[in-house]
Amino acid sequence: MKSNLKPQKALGQNFLIDKNIPDKIVKLSGINKSCVVLEIGPGLGALTVPLSDAAKHVIAVELDKNLVNELEEILSAYQNVTIVQGDILKLDISKLIKEHLHANCLHADVLHVCANLPYNITTPVITQLIETADFDFITVMIQKEVAQRICAKPGTVEYGAFSVFANYHTIPQILFDVPPECFNPRPKVTSSVVKMTIKKEKLLEPEDEKLFFRVVRAAFGQRRKTLVNALHAVFESTHSKEDITKAITNCGFDTRIRGERLNIDDFISLCNFL
């Protein structure tokens, strides 16, 4: 069926028009009949159709009410698709998954997120999905720049607080890039497909996870400052500059080091000293 619906710029909609890309995403994601898949922003079903062919069941969450009606017609032949109209950022994802598993008498051996995410909600959606802690894998097509940040290594320009967050919770890898001409309308940037394998167990964990992420955010809050000064600017009410300096030197770092040089284990050690 050919749709007359136009992508809405206000909703960050860019419809996939290259049919090879969705098939490639599904294949490289590893989705199969053991998987229940959450898709976010299915649009006109370009990715939903191959997902439905590959997976046990697909729960597709679409914000645009006009697209929901269109999707229901496009996917009418599929019995393993549930379309939910709603804003993913406002939904209780755990509750949503459990309700639809129960309603469809399903058991999920593997819970997988697979989506072509709108650029304007990429970071909050990925954060929410990771923090939900229900999923085994997250495979998303996002802006290449964000994908590089997620997979960035210490000491690189792209490395930041979001890199540490993503790598603390997941093992991320960029699968492939997608050029602008694969979409309508064409975005001004290249996209990348990233697969994140959720870490069910961590070899090293901080004694206080909330403090850990406060330290990470503080370290990157003012990148040009040394780690001592960046942390002191945030923690001066609870930790003296001498305390912070001592913690940094006890971890074996030079007092002139910047936060961008520390890996996850370094941040954990520093947090535990603090």
PyRosetta script that sets phi, psi and omega in degrees:
from pyrosetta import init, pose_from_sequence

init()
pose = pose_from_sequence("MKSNLKPQKALGQNFLIDKNIPDKIVKLSGINKSCVVLEIGPGLGALTVPLSDAAKHVIAVELDKNLVNELEEILSAYQNVTIVQGDILKLDISKLIKEHLHANCLHADVLHVCANLPYNITTPVITQLIETADFDFITVMIQKEVAQRICAKPGTVEYGAFSVFANYHTIPQILFDVPPECFNPRPKVTSSVVKMTIKKEKLLEPEDEKLFFRVVRAAFGQRRKTLVNALHAVFESTHSKEDITKAITNCGFDTRIRGERLNIDDFISLCNFL")
pose.set_psi(1, 135.1)
pose.set_omega(1, 179.5)
pose.set_phi(2, -95.0)
pose.set_psi(2, 125.7)
pose.set_omega(2, -178.0)
pose.set_phi(3, -95.7)
pose.set_psi(3, 145.4)
pose.set_omega(3, 176.4)
pose.set_phi(4, -97.1)
pose.set_psi(4, -0.2)
pose.set_omega(4, -178.6)
pose.set_phi(5, -70.9)
pose.set_psi(5, 136.9)
pose.set_omega(5, 179.4)
pose.set_phi(6, -99.9)
pose.set_psi(6, 144.7)
pose.set_omega(6, 176.0)
pose.set_phi(7, -61.1)
pose.set_psi(7, 138.2)
pose.set_omega(7, 179.7)
pose.set_phi(8, -96.8)
pose.set_psi(8, 117.7)
pose.set_omega(8, -178.9)
pose.set_phi(9, -61.5)
pose.set_psi(9, -37.0)
pose.set_omega(9, -177.9)
pose.set_phi(10, -62.1)
pose.set_psi(10, -26.7)
pose.set_omega(10, 180.0)
pose.set_phi(11, -98.7)
pose.set_psi(11, 6.3)
pose.set_omega(11, 178.7)
pose.set_phi(12, 67.0)
pose.set_psi(12, 30.1)
pose.set_omega(12, -175.9)
pose.set_phi(13, -81.6)
pose.set_psi(13, 127.0)
pose.set_omega(13, 170.8)
pose.set_phi(14, -134.2)
pose.set_psi(14, 108.0)
pose.set_omega(14, -175.3)
pose.set_phi(15, -81.1)
pose.set_psi(15, 134.8)
pose.set_omega(15, 175.5)
pose.set_phi(16, -70.4)
pose.set_psi(16, 129.9)
pose.set_omega(16, 179.1)
pose.set_phi(17, -118.1)
pose.set_psi(17, -9.8)
pose.set_omega(17, 175.5)
pose.set_phi(18, -90.7)
pose.set_psi(18, 109.9)
pose.set_omega(18, -174.5)
pose.set_phi(19, -67.3)
pose.set_psi(19, -18.8)
pose.set_omega(19, -179.3)
pose.set_phi(20, -73.6)
pose.set_psi(20, -28.6)
pose.set_omega(20, -175.1)
pose.set_phi(21, -66.0)
pose.set_psi(21, -49.1)
pose.set_omega(21, 179.0)
pose.set_phi(22, -59.1)
pose.set_psi(22, -40.3)
pose.set_omega(22, 178.7)
pose.set_phi(23, -62.3)
pose.set_psi(23, -40.0)
pose.set_omega(23, -180.0)
pose.set_phi(24, -66.9)
pose.set_psi(24, -40.6)
pose.set_omega(24, 178.8)
pose.set_phi(25, -60.2)
pose.set_psi(25, -48.3)
pose.set_omega(25, -177.8)
pose.set_phi(26, -63.9)
pose.set_psi(26, -43.0)
pose.set_omega(26, -179.2)
pose.set_phi(27, -62.7)
pose.set_psi(27, -48.7)
pose.set_omega(27, -176.5)
pose.set_phi(28, -75.0)
pose.set_psi(28, -21.7)
pose.set_omega(28, 177.9)
pose.set_phi(29, -70.2)
pose.set_psi(29, -24.9)
pose.set_omega(29, -178.4)
pose.set_phi(30, 84.5)
pose.set_psi(30, 12.2)
pose.set_omega(30, -179.4)
pose.set_phi(31, -67.8)
pose.set_psi(31, 133.0)
pose.set_omega(31, 178.5)
pose.set_phi(32, -144.9)
pose.set_psi(32, -168.6)
pose.set_omega(32, -173.3)
pose.set_phi(33, -70.5)
pose.set_psi(33, -2.0)
pose.set_omega(33, 173.9)
pose.set_phi(34, -90.4)
pose.set_psi(34, -4.3)
pose.set_omega(34, -171.4)
pose.set_phi(35, -104.1)
pose.set_psi(35, 136.0)
pose.set_omega(35, 163.0)
pose.set_phi(36, -102.2)
pose.set_psi(36, 130.2)
pose.set_omega(36, -171.0)
pose.set_phi(37, -116.2)
pose.set_psi(37, 133.1)
pose.set_omega(37, 169.1)
pose.set_phi(38, -97.5)
pose.set_psi(38, 119.5)
pose.set_omega(38, 175.0)
pose.set_phi(39, -108.9)
pose.set_psi(39, 136.0)
pose.set_omega(39, -179.5)
pose.set_phi(40, -113.1)
pose.set_psi(40, 126.8)
pose.set_omega(40, 179.6)
pose.set_phi(41, 67.5)
pose.set_psi(41, 58.9)
pose.set_omega(41, -176.8)
pose.set_phi(42, -67.0)
pose.set_psi(42, -17.1)
pose.set_omega(42, 178.4)
pose.set_phi(43, 62.1)
pose.set_psi(43, -120.2)
pose.set_omega(43, 179.3)
pose.set_phi(44, -102.1)
pose.set_psi(44, 19.0)
pose.set_omega(44, 171.1)
pose.set_phi(45, 84.5)
pose.set_psi(45, 14.5)
pose.set_omega(45, -179.4)
pose.set_phi(46, -57.3)
pose.set_psi(46, -39.8)
pose.set_omega(46, 177.9)
pose.set_phi(47, -91.1)
pose.set_psi(47, -29.7)
pose.set_omega(47, -176.7)
pose.set_phi(48, -61.2)
pose.set_psi(48, -40.1)
pose.set_omega(48, -177.8)
pose.set_phi(49, -62.3)
pose.set_psi(49, -54.6)
pose.set_omega(49, 177.5)
pose.set_phi(50, -65.3)
pose.set_psi(50, -30.0)
pose.set_omega(50, 175.1)
pose.set_phi(51, -63.2)
pose.set_psi(51, -42.6)
pose.set_omega(51, -179.1)
pose.set_phi(52, -66.7)
pose.set_psi(52, -34.6)
pose.set_omega(52, 176.6)
pose.set_phi(53, -66.9)
pose.set_psi(53, -32.9)
pose.set_omega(53, -173.1)
pose.set_phi(54, -93.0)
pose.set_psi(54, -35.3)
pose.set_omega(54, -169.1)
pose.set_phi(55, -95.5)
pose.set_psi(55, 166.9)
pose.set_omega(55, 173.8)
pose.set_phi(56, -68.8)
pose.set_psi(56, -45.8)
pose.set_omega(56, -178.8)
pose.set_phi(57, -155.8)
pose.set_psi(57, 147.6)
pose.set_omega(57, 178.5)
pose.set_phi(58, -123.2)
pose.set_psi(58, 127.7)
pose.set_omega(58, 172.6)
pose.set_phi(59, -106.8)
pose.set_psi(59, 109.7)
pose.set_omega(59, -174.4)
pose.set_phi(60, -105.9)
pose.set_psi(60, 119.1)
pose.set_omega(60, -178.1)
pose.set_phi(61, -103.4)
pose.set_psi(61, 117.7)
pose.set_omega(61, -177.6)
pose.set_phi(62, -123.8)
pose.set_psi(62, 129.8)
pose.set_omega(62, -179.9)
pose.set_phi(63, -76.6)
pose.set_psi(63, -39.8)
pose.set_omega(63, -173.7)
pose.set_phi(64, -75.7)
pose.set_psi(64, 112.8)
pose.set_omega(64, -178.1)
pose.set_phi(65, -61.7)
pose.set_psi(65, -35.4)
pose.set_omega(65, 179.0)
pose.set_phi(66, -63.7)
pose.set_psi(66, -37.8)
pose.set_omega(66, 180.0)
pose.set_phi(67, -71.1)
pose.set_psi(67, -30.6)
pose.set_omega(67, 179.8)
pose.set_phi(68, -59.7)
pose.set_psi(68, -46.4)
pose.set_omega(68, 179.3)
pose.set_phi(69, -61.2)
pose.set_psi(69, -41.0)
pose.set_omega(69, 179.4)
pose.set_phi(70, -66.1)
pose.set_psi(70, -43.3)
pose.set_omega(70, -179.8)
pose.set_phi(71, -61.6)
pose.set_psi(71, -40.9)
pose.set_omega(71, -179.3)
pose.set_phi(72, -60.3)
pose.set_psi(72, -35.4)
pose.set_omega(72, 177.8)
pose.set_phi(73, -74.9)
pose.set_psi(73, -43.3)
pose.set_omega(73, -179.5)
pose.set_phi(74, -61.5)
pose.set_psi(74, -38.1)
pose.set_omega(74, -174.3)
pose.set_phi(75, -102.0)
pose.set_psi(75, 16.9)
pose.set_omega(75, -175.3)
pose.set_phi(76, -60.3)
pose.set_psi(76, -25.4)
pose.set_omega(76, -178.4)
pose.set_phi(77, -81.6)
pose.set_psi(77, -11.1)
pose.set_omega(77, -176.7)
pose.set_phi(78, -97.3)
pose.set_psi(78, 126.1)
pose.set_omega(78, 179.7)
pose.set_phi(79, -93.2)
pose.set_psi(79, -6.1)
pose.set_omega(79, -175.7)
pose.set_phi(80, -110.0)
pose.set_psi(80, 30.1)
pose.set_omega(80, 178.3)
pose.set_phi(81, -125.7)
pose.set_psi(81, 131.3)
pose.set_omega(81, 172.6)
pose.set_phi(82, -116.1)
pose.set_psi(82, 122.7)
pose.set_omega(82, 179.6)
pose.set_phi(83, -101.4)
pose.set_psi(83, 126.4)
pose.set_omega(83, -179.6)
pose.set_phi(84, -118.6)
pose.set_psi(84, 125.5)
pose.set_omega(84, 176.3)
pose.set_phi(85, -89.6)
pose.set_psi(85, 122.6)
pose.set_omega(85, 179.7)
pose.set_phi(86, 171.7)
pose.set_psi(86, 171.0)
pose.set_omega(86, 178.9)
pose.set_phi(87, -95.7)
pose.set_psi(87, 114.6)
pose.set_omega(87, -175.7)
pose.set_phi(88, -58.2)
pose.set_psi(88, -29.5)
pose.set_omega(88, -178.6)
pose.set_phi(89, -75.0)
pose.set_psi(89, -14.6)
pose.set_omega(89, -179.2)
pose.set_phi(90, -108.7)
pose.set_psi(90, -4.4)
pose.set_omega(90, -177.7)
pose.set_phi(91, -89.9)
pose.set_psi(91, 149.8)
pose.set_omega(91, 170.2)
pose.set_phi(92, -84.0)
pose.set_psi(92, 99.6)
pose.set_omega(92, -171.3)
pose.set_phi(93, -64.2)
pose.set_psi(93, -42.7)
pose.set_omega(93, 179.2)
pose.set_phi(94, -58.6)
pose.set_psi(94, -46.2)
pose.set_omega(94, 179.6)
pose.set_phi(95, -63.7)
pose.set_psi(95, -42.5)
pose.set_omega(95, -180.0)
pose.set_phi(96, -59.0)
pose.set_psi(96, -48.7)
pose.set_omega(96, -178.7)
pose.set_phi(97, -61.9)
pose.set_psi(97, -47.9)
pose.set_omega(97, -177.3)
pose.set_phi(98, -62.3)
pose.set_psi(98, -42.4)
pose.set_omega(98, -179.2)
pose.set_phi(99, -61.6)
pose.set_psi(99, -42.7)
pose.set_omega(99, -176.2)
pose.set_phi(100, -79.8)
pose.set_psi(100, -27.6)
pose.set_omega(100, 171.9)
pose.set_phi(101, -64.7)
pose.set_psi(101, -44.4)
pose.set_omega(101, 179.8)
pose.set_phi(102, -66.0)
pose.set_psi(102, -45.1)
pose.set_omega(102, -177.4)
pose.set_phi(103, -62.4)
pose.set_psi(103, -31.9)
pose.set_omega(103, -178.3)
pose.set_phi(104, -102.2)
pose.set_psi(104, 10.7)
pose.set_omega(104, 178.7)
pose.set_phi(105, 52.7)
pose.set_psi(105, 49.2)
pose.set_omega(105, -174.9)
pose.set_phi(106, -111.0)
pose.set_psi(106, 148.9)
pose.set_omega(106, 167.9)
pose.set_phi(107, -120.3)
pose.set_psi(107, 130.3)
pose.set_omega(107, -178.4)
pose.set_phi(108, -103.8)
pose.set_psi(108, 112.8)
pose.set_omega(108, 172.7)
pose.set_phi(109, -68.9)
pose.set_psi(109, -36.4)
pose.set_omega(109, -179.6)
pose.set_phi(110, -135.3)
pose.set_psi(110, 130.8)
pose.set_omega(110, 173.9)
pose.set_phi(111, -105.1)
pose.set_psi(111, 123.8)
pose.set_omega(111, -172.2)
pose.set_phi(112, -130.5)
pose.set_psi(112, 134.0)
pose.set_omega(112, 170.3)
pose.set_phi(113, -97.0)
pose.set_psi(113, 133.9)
pose.set_omega(113, 176.3)
pose.set_phi(114, -142.5)
pose.set_psi(114, 123.3)
pose.set_omega(114, -172.6)
pose.set_phi(115, -160.7)
pose.set_psi(115, 152.0)
pose.set_omega(115, 166.3)
pose.set_phi(116, -99.0)
pose.set_psi(116, 96.7)
pose.set_omega(116, -171.1)
pose.set_phi(117, -81.1)
pose.set_psi(117, 137.9)
pose.set_omega(117, 170.5)
pose.set_phi(118, -60.2)
pose.set_psi(118, 136.7)
pose.set_omega(118, -177.1)
pose.set_phi(119, -56.9)
pose.set_psi(119, -35.0)
pose.set_omega(119, -171.6)
pose.set_phi(120, -74.6)
pose.set_psi(120, -8.4)
pose.set_omega(120, 178.3)
pose.set_phi(121, -125.5)
pose.set_psi(121, 12.6)
pose.set_omega(121, -172.9)
pose.set_phi(122, -56.1)
pose.set_psi(122, -56.5)
pose.set_omega(122, -174.6)
pose.set_phi(123, -64.0)
pose.set_psi(123, -48.2)
pose.set_omega(123, 179.1)
pose.set_phi(124, -64.6)
pose.set_psi(124, -33.8)
pose.set_omega(124, 179.7)
pose.set_phi(125, -68.6)
pose.set_psi(125, -46.8)
pose.set_omega(125, 179.3)
pose.set_phi(126, -61.2)
pose.set_psi(126, -41.5)
pose.set_omega(126, 177.8)
pose.set_phi(127, -59.6)
pose.set_psi(127, -46.8)
pose.set_omega(127, -179.7)
pose.set_phi(128, -63.3)
pose.set_psi(128, -42.0)
pose.set_omega(128, -179.4)
pose.set_phi(129, -64.4)
pose.set_psi(129, -42.2)
pose.set_omega(129, 179.7)
pose.set_phi(130, -66.5)
pose.set_psi(130, -44.0)
pose.set_omega(130, -177.3)
pose.set_phi(131, -71.1)
pose.set_psi(131, -21.3)
pose.set_omega(131, 176.0)
pose.set_phi(132, -62.0)
pose.set_psi(132, -34.7)
pose.set_omega(132, 173.7)
pose.set_phi(133, 64.9)
pose.set_psi(133, 19.1)
pose.set_omega(133, 178.9)
pose.set_phi(134, -94.8)
pose.set_psi(134, -20.4)
pose.set_omega(134, -167.3)
pose.set_phi(135, -95.1)
pose.set_psi(135, 156.8)
pose.set_omega(135, 176.0)
pose.set_phi(136, -97.4)
pose.set_psi(136, -34.6)
pose.set_omega(136, -178.9)
pose.set_phi(137, -142.8)
pose.set_psi(137, 149.2)
pose.set_omega(137, 173.4)
pose.set_phi(138, -130.4)
pose.set_psi(138, 116.0)
pose.set_omega(138, 176.9)
pose.set_phi(139, -118.6)
pose.set_psi(139, 115.0)
pose.set_omega(139, -175.0)
pose.set_phi(140, -136.0)
pose.set_psi(140, 146.9)
pose.set_omega(140, 171.4)
pose.set_phi(141, -97.5)
pose.set_psi(141, 122.6)
pose.set_omega(141, -174.1)
pose.set_phi(142, -139.4)
pose.set_psi(142, 175.9)
pose.set_omega(142, 176.4)
pose.set_phi(143, -60.6)
pose.set_psi(143, 135.0)
pose.set_omega(143, -176.4)
pose.set_phi(144, -55.2)
pose.set_psi(144, -39.2)
pose.set_omega(144, -179.4)
pose.set_phi(145, -59.4)
pose.set_psi(145, -40.5)
pose.set_omega(145, 179.3)
pose.set_phi(146, -70.7)
pose.set_psi(146, -39.1)
pose.set_omega(146, 177.5)
pose.set_phi(147, -59.7)
pose.set_psi(147, -40.8)
pose.set_omega(147, 178.7)
pose.set_phi(148, -66.6)
pose.set_psi(148, -35.5)
pose.set_omega(148, 176.6)
pose.set_phi(149, -65.4)
pose.set_psi(149, -41.5)
pose.set_omega(149, -179.3)
pose.set_phi(150, -61.8)
pose.set_psi(150, -39.9)
pose.set_omega(150, -175.1)
pose.set_phi(151, -96.3)
pose.set_psi(151, 5.2)
pose.set_omega(151, -173.6)
pose.set_phi(152, -65.7)
pose.set_psi(152, 150.0)
pose.set_omega(152, 178.2)
pose.set_phi(153, -104.6)
pose.set_psi(153, 155.7)
pose.set_omega(153, 178.8)
pose.set_phi(154, -54.5)
pose.set_psi(154, 141.2)
pose.set_omega(154, 177.8)
pose.set_phi(155, 90.4)
pose.set_psi(155, -5.6)
pose.set_omega(155, 178.6)
pose.set_phi(156, -95.7)
pose.set_psi(156, 161.3)
pose.set_omega(156, -179.4)
pose.set_phi(157, -62.9)
pose.set_psi(157, -36.1)
pose.set_omega(157, -175.6)
pose.set_phi(158, -75.1)
pose.set_psi(158, -19.8)
pose.set_omega(158, -174.2)
pose.set_phi(159, -68.1)
pose.set_psi(159, 128.7)
pose.set_omega(159, -179.6)
pose.set_phi(160, -158.0)
pose.set_psi(160, -166.9)
pose.set_omega(160, -176.8)
pose.set_phi(161, -61.2)
pose.set_psi(161, -37.1)
pose.set_omega(161, -179.4)
pose.set_phi(162, -69.7)
pose.set_psi(162, -31.8)
pose.set_omega(162, 175.8)
pose.set_phi(163, -61.7)
pose.set_psi(163, -46.1)
pose.set_omega(163, -179.5)
pose.set_phi(164, -64.1)
pose.set_psi(164, -44.5)
pose.set_omega(164, 179.2)
pose.set_phi(165, -58.1)
pose.set_psi(165, -50.3)
pose.set_omega(165, -176.9)
pose.set_phi(166, -64.2)
pose.set_psi(166, -41.5)
pose.set_omega(166, -177.2)
pose.set_phi(167, -79.0)
pose.set_psi(167, -21.0)
pose.set_omega(167, 174.2)
pose.set_phi(168, -68.5)
pose.set_psi(168, -40.7)
pose.set_omega(168, -175.4)
pose.set_phi(169, -94.3)
pose.set_psi(169, -22.9)
pose.set_omega(169, -172.4)
pose.set_phi(170, -138.8)
pose.set_psi(170, 168.8)
pose.set_omega(170, 168.3)
pose.set_phi(171, -111.1)
pose.set_psi(171, 102.2)
pose.set_omega(171, -174.8)
pose.set_phi(172, -94.6)
pose.set_psi(172, 150.3)
pose.set_omega(172, 173.4)
pose.set_phi(173, -149.5)
pose.set_psi(173, 139.6)
pose.set_omega(173, 175.5)
pose.set_phi(174, -83.2)
pose.set_psi(174, 122.8)
pose.set_omega(174, -177.6)
pose.set_phi(175, -83.4)
pose.set_psi(175, -48.5)
pose.set_omega(175, 177.7)
pose.set_phi(176, -169.1)
pose.set_psi(176, 163.7)
pose.set_omega(176, 178.2)
pose.set_phi(177, -96.7)
pose.set_psi(177, 153.8)
pose.set_omega(177, 179.2)
pose.set_phi(178, -127.9)
pose.set_psi(178, 117.8)
pose.set_omega(178, -177.2)
pose.set_phi(179, -73.2)
pose.set_psi(179, 159.9)
pose.set_omega(179, -177.0)
pose.set_phi(180, -57.5)
pose.set_psi(180, -31.8)
pose.set_omega(180, -175.9)
pose.set_phi(181, -68.7)
pose.set_psi(181, -5.1)
pose.set_omega(181, 177.7)
pose.set_phi(182, -84.2)
pose.set_psi(182, -0.3)
pose.set_omega(182, -175.8)
pose.set_phi(183, -123.7)
pose.set_psi(183, 159.1)
pose.set_omega(183, 168.3)
pose.set_phi(184, -132.2)
pose.set_psi(184, 119.3)
pose.set_omega(184, -5.1)
pose.set_phi(185, -73.4)
pose.set_psi(185, 164.2)
pose.set_omega(185, 179.7)
pose.set_phi(186, -72.3)
pose.set_psi(186, 124.2)
pose.set_omega(186, 173.6)
pose.set_phi(187, -71.7)
pose.set_psi(187, 165.6)
pose.set_omega(187, -179.1)
pose.set_phi(188, -86.2)
pose.set_psi(188, -2.3)
pose.set_omega(188, -176.0)
pose.set_phi(189, -130.6)
pose.set_psi(189, 162.5)
pose.set_omega(189, 175.1)
pose.set_phi(190, -81.3)
pose.set_psi(190, 146.4)
pose.set_omega(190, 176.4)
pose.set_phi(191, -104.0)
pose.set_psi(191, 163.4)
pose.set_omega(191, 174.8)
pose.set_phi(192, -137.0)
pose.set_psi(192, 146.3)
pose.set_omega(192, 174.1)
pose.set_phi(193, -98.8)
pose.set_psi(193, 123.4)
pose.set_omega(193, -177.7)
pose.set_phi(194, -117.4)
pose.set_psi(194, 134.3)
pose.set_omega(194, 173.0)
pose.set_phi(195, -111.6)
pose.set_psi(195, 126.7)
pose.set_omega(195, 179.1)
pose.set_phi(196, -116.0)
pose.set_psi(196, 118.4)
pose.set_omega(196, 176.5)
pose.set_phi(197, -90.9)
pose.set_psi(197, 119.6)
pose.set_omega(197, -176.5)
pose.set_phi(198, -70.5)
pose.set_psi(198, 132.1)
pose.set_omega(198, 177.1)
pose.set_phi(199, -79.6)
pose.set_psi(199, 115.1)
pose.set_omega(199, 178.1)
pose.set_phi(200, -80.7)
pose.set_psi(200, -27.9)
pose.set_omega(200, 175.8)
pose.set_phi(201, -135.8)
pose.set_psi(201, 143.9)
pose.set_omega(201, 179.8)
pose.set_phi(202, -115.9)
pose.set_psi(202, 138.3)
pose.set_omega(202, -179.1)
pose.set_phi(203, -67.5)
pose.set_psi(203, -34.8)
pose.set_omega(203, -178.9)
pose.set_phi(204, -137.3)
pose.set_psi(204, 128.8)
pose.set_omega(204, 179.7)
pose.set_phi(205, -128.6)
pose.set_psi(205, 147.9)
pose.set_omega(205, 177.8)
pose.set_phi(206, -73.0)
pose.set_psi(206, 155.0)
pose.set_omega(206, 177.2)
pose.set_phi(207, -67.4)
pose.set_psi(207, -29.8)
pose.set_omega(207, -179.4)
pose.set_phi(208, -135.0)
pose.set_psi(208, 102.1)
pose.set_omega(208, -174.7)
pose.set_phi(209, -65.5)
pose.set_psi(209, -37.4)
pose.set_omega(209, 179.0)
pose.set_phi(210, -63.8)
pose.set_psi(210, -42.4)
pose.set_omega(210, 177.2)
pose.set_phi(211, -63.5)
pose.set_psi(211, -40.5)
pose.set_omega(211, 179.0)
pose.set_phi(212, -54.1)
pose.set_psi(212, -49.1)
pose.set_omega(212, -177.9)
pose.set_phi(213, -74.1)
pose.set_psi(213, -26.3)
pose.set_omega(213, 172.4)
pose.set_phi(214, -65.6)
pose.set_psi(214, -42.2)
pose.set_omega(214, 178.2)
pose.set_phi(215, -63.2)
pose.set_psi(215, -43.9)
pose.set_omega(215, -179.7)
pose.set_phi(216, -62.1)
pose.set_psi(216, -48.0)
pose.set_omega(216, -179.6)
pose.set_phi(217, -62.6)
pose.set_psi(217, -40.1)
pose.set_omega(217, 179.2)
pose.set_phi(218, -64.2)
pose.set_psi(218, -39.7)
pose.set_omega(218, -177.4)
pose.set_phi(219, -62.6)
pose.set_psi(219, -33.9)
pose.set_omega(219, -178.4)
pose.set_phi(220, -100.4)
pose.set_psi(220, -2.3)
pose.set_omega(220, -177.4)
pose.set_phi(221, -64.1)
pose.set_psi(221, -34.5)
pose.set_omega(221, 177.3)
pose.set_phi(222, -134.9)
pose.set_psi(222, 84.9)
pose.set_omega(222, -168.7)
pose.set_phi(223, -59.8)
pose.set_psi(223, -30.6)
pose.set_omega(223, -176.3)
pose.set_phi(224, -77.6)
pose.set_psi(224, -14.8)
pose.set_omega(224, 179.4)
pose.set_phi(225, -82.2)
pose.set_psi(225, 153.8)
pose.set_omega(225, 172.2)
pose.set_phi(226, -65.5)
pose.set_psi(226, 160.7)
pose.set_omega(226, -179.7)
pose.set_phi(227, -59.9)
pose.set_psi(227, -38.1)
pose.set_omega(227, 178.3)
pose.set_phi(228, -57.5)
pose.set_psi(228, -51.1)
pose.set_omega(228, -176.4)
pose.set_phi(229, -71.3)
pose.set_psi(229, -36.7)
pose.set_omega(229, 179.7)
pose.set_phi(230, -64.5)
pose.set_psi(230, -42.8)
pose.set_omega(230, 179.4)
pose.set_phi(231, -71.6)
pose.set_psi(231, -38.3)
pose.set_omega(231, -179.4)
pose.set_phi(232, -63.8)
pose.set_psi(232, -34.4)
pose.set_omega(232, 179.7)
pose.set_phi(233, -62.6)
pose.set_psi(233, -27.6)
pose.set_omega(233, -178.1)
pose.set_phi(234, -99.2)
pose.set_psi(234, -35.1)
pose.set_omega(234, -172.2)
pose.set_phi(235, -108.0)
pose.set_psi(235, 15.7)
pose.set_omega(235, -174.3)
pose.set_phi(236, -62.0)
pose.set_psi(236, -24.3)
pose.set_omega(236, -180.0)
pose.set_phi(237, -75.9)
pose.set_psi(237, -19.5)
pose.set_omega(237, -177.5)
pose.set_phi(238, -119.6)
pose.set_psi(238, -20.8)
pose.set_omega(238, -177.7)
pose.set_phi(239, -135.2)
pose.set_psi(239, 128.5)
pose.set_omega(239, 176.5)
pose.set_phi(240, -72.7)
pose.set_psi(240, 164.9)
pose.set_omega(240, 177.5)
pose.set_phi(241, -62.7)
pose.set_psi(241, -33.3)
pose.set_omega(241, 178.8)
pose.set_phi(242, -66.9)
pose.set_psi(242, -40.8)
pose.set_omega(242, 177.7)
pose.set_phi(243, -60.5)
pose.set_psi(243, -45.8)
pose.set_omega(243, -178.3)
pose.set_phi(244, -65.5)
pose.set_psi(244, -43.4)
pose.set_omega(244, 178.6)
pose.set_phi(245, -61.1)
pose.set_psi(245, -42.5)
pose.set_omega(245, -179.9)
pose.set_phi(246, -63.9)
pose.set_psi(246, -41.9)
pose.set_omega(246, 179.2)
pose.set_phi(247, -62.4)
pose.set_psi(247, -41.2)
pose.set_omega(247, -179.4)
pose.set_phi(248, -66.9)
pose.set_psi(248, -44.0)
pose.set_omega(248, 179.8)
pose.set_phi(249, -70.0)
pose.set_psi(249, -33.5)
pose.set_omega(249, 177.3)
pose.set_phi(250, -64.9)
pose.set_psi(250, -25.2)
pose.set_omega(250, 177.0)
pose.set_phi(251, -82.9)
pose.set_psi(251, -3.5)
pose.set_omega(251, 177.7)
pose.set_phi(252, 89.9)
pose.set_psi(252, 16.2)
pose.set_omega(252, -178.1)
pose.set_phi(253, -101.3)
pose.set_psi(253, 151.8)
pose.set_omega(253, 172.7)
pose.set_phi(254, -70.0)
pose.set_psi(254, 143.9)
pose.set_omega(254, -178.5)
pose.set_phi(255, -67.6)
pose.set_psi(255, -12.9)
pose.set_omega(255, 179.2)
pose.set_phi(256, -92.4)
pose.set_psi(256, 0.2)
pose.set_omega(256, -175.9)
pose.set_phi(257, -66.0)
pose.set_psi(257, 148.4)
pose.set_omega(257, 174.6)
pose.set_phi(258, -104.0)
pose.set_psi(258, 157.3)
pose.set_omega(258, -175.9)
pose.set_phi(259, -59.1)
pose.set_psi(259, -30.0)
pose.set_omega(259, -176.6)
pose.set_phi(260, -65.5)
pose.set_psi(260, -12.0)
pose.set_omega(260, -179.7)
pose.set_phi(261, -89.1)
pose.set_psi(261, -12.0)
pose.set_omega(261, -174.5)
pose.set_phi(262, -89.0)
pose.set_psi(262, 137.7)
pose.set_omega(262, 172.1)
pose.set_phi(263, -91.3)
pose.set_psi(263, -177.0)
pose.set_omega(263, -175.6)
pose.set_phi(264, -61.5)
pose.set_psi(264, -45.7)
pose.set_omega(264, -179.9)
pose.set_phi(265, -62.3)
pose.set_psi(265, -36.4)
pose.set_omega(265, 177.2)
pose.set_phi(266, -62.1)
pose.set_psi(266, -45.5)
pose.set_omega(266, 179.3)
pose.set_phi(267, -63.6)
pose.set_psi(267, -37.5)
pose.set_omega(267, 178.6)
pose.set_phi(268, -64.5)
pose.set_psi(268, -45.6)
pose.set_omega(268, 178.6)
pose.set_phi(269, -59.8)
pose.set_psi(269, -44.4)
pose.set_omega(269, 179.3)
pose.set_phi(270, -63.3)
pose.set_psi(270, -43.6)
pose.set_omega(270, 179.4)
pose.set_phi(271, -60.5)
pose.set_psi(271, -43.7)
pose.set_omega(271, -178.8)
pose.set_phi(272, -65.8)
pose.set_psi(272, -34.7)
pose.set_omega(272, 174.9)
pose.set_phi(273, -66.2)
pose.set_psi(273, -40.9)
pose.set_omega(273, 179.2)
pose.set_phi(274, -65.8)
pose.dump_pdb("model.pdb")
